[in-house]
Amino acid sequence: MNQDEKAKRYDWLLNEYKKIESQINLIPRIPLEETLQDVNSREYTPENLIKVTNLKNMQQQIDLDVKRLF
């Protein structure tokens, strides 16, 4: 892969990372009052936590892909 292809791939990966970050930010969190009362201080419902975890795993994969470029 030449430098131009690496640059295009990097830009695409960065764009995908930002899209995932936006998706994470759209997932509703438990209100702060409830979070503070919860012994485990969970920010998300169990269903939403699974979604957030999956999206963060996708971001980690993108991080690995970026590291492999250089």
C-alpha positions in Angstrom: 0.0 0.0 0.0 1.6 3.3 -1.0 1.5 6.5 1.0 -1.5 7.9 -0.9 -3.6 4.8 -0.3 -2.6 4.8 3.3 -3.7 8.4 3.6 -7.0 7.7 2.1 -7.5 4.6 4.3 -6.5 6.7 7.4 -9.1 9.4 6.4 -11.8 6.8 6.0 -11.0 5.1 9.3 -11.0 8.4 11.1 -14.4 9.3 9.6 -15.7 5.9 10.7 -14.4 6.5 14.2 -16.2 9.8 14.4 -19.4 8.3 13.2 -19.2 5.7 15.9 -18.5 8.4 18.5 -21.6 10.2 17.3 -23.7 7.0 17.7 -22.4 6.5 21.2 -23.3 10.1 22.1 -26.9 9.4 20.9 -27.4 6.5 23.2 -29.4 7.8 26.2 -27.8 7.7 29.6 -29.4 7.0 32.9 -30.2 10.4 34.7 -27.5 11.5 37.0 -29.7 11.3 40.1 -30.3 7.6 39.4 -26.7 7.0 38.6 -25.6 8.5 41.9 -28.0 6.3 43.8 -26.8 3.1 42.0 -24.1 1.3 44.0 -22.4 0.4 40.7 -22.8 4.0 39.2 -24.0 2.7 35.9 -24.4 5.3 33.2 -26.5 3.1 30.8 -29.3 0.6 31.0 -28.1 -3.0 30.5 -29.3 -2.9 26.9 -27.7 0.4 26.1 -24.5 -0.7 27.8 -24.3 -3.6 25.4 -24.7 -1.2 22.5 -22.0 1.2 23.8 -19.6 -1.7 24.5 -20.1 -3.0 20.9 -19.5 0.4 19.5 -16.4 1.0 21.6 -15.1 -2.4 20.4 -15.5 -1.2 16.9 -13.5 1.9 17.7 -10.7 -0.3 19.2 -10.6 -2.3 16.0 -10.3 1.0 14.0 -7.4 2.0 16.4 -5.7 -1.3 15.6 -6.2 -0.8 11.9 -4.7 2.7 12.1 -1.7 1.3 13.9 -1.1 -1.3 11.2 -1.0 1.4 8.6 2.2 3.0 10.1 
